[in-house]
Amino acid sequence: MSTTLESVGAAIRLAREAKGLTQEELAQQIGTSRYWLLRAERGAGRMELDLVLRACRVLGIEVRFTLPD
């Protein structure tokens, strides 16, 4: 991954897919729009920390696992 945002987004996408959730389902569970999640998973735009934390909680992953080495 070339940026931290892309790394975080990719980790969220992989965890979401592993859980069998659609973007719409995860967005609903964390209180945001599918559009925000779509952009976040691509590493584009702003990523609000509270939404990233909520996504990690719902997906059962630790924030540190979303960050690049």
N, C-alpha and C positions, 0 to 999 in steps of 0.2 A: 504494500500500500504506500502511496506516495504522501499521504497526509494523515494526521491524526483523525480528522473528521471522516475520511474514507475508511479508516480502520475501525472506528467506532460503528459506523454505519454498516459495514460488512459483518461485524460480529453480531449486531442486532438482527440483521437479515438472516444469517445462518441459524441463530438461536430460534428465531420466529418460525422459520421453515422446519426446523427439527421438532418443534412443538406442534406443527401442523396448523398453525394459525395463518389466516390471511392478513394482509395489511389492514383491511377494514376492521377485522376482529381485534387485532392488537391496538390499533388506534383508538377504538372504542374503549378498550379496557384501561388505557392510560390517559384518556380524556383529551384526545387531540384529533386532528383530521387525518384522513388517509393521505392527503397531499403532503402534510408535514412529514409523515413517516416515509413516504416515497422519497422525498428529498433528503431526509436524514440517512436513509439506507444507501443513497448514492453519494453521501458525503458533500452534498450541495446545500448551500444556505446556512442558516443559523440553527444550532442545536441547543435548545434550552436545557440546562443541566437537570432541572427537575423532571422534565419529560424523559431524558435519558435514564435517570435513576428509576423512574416508574417503570420504564420498559424493562430494565434489568431485573427489577423486582418481579414483575409478571413472568418474565422468561426464565427466572431462576438462575441468572448468571451474575457474577460479581463485576462491578465496573472495571476493575483492573484487568479483566480478561478482554475488555473491548479496546484497550489501549495498545499501541504498537510496542514492540520490544525495544 
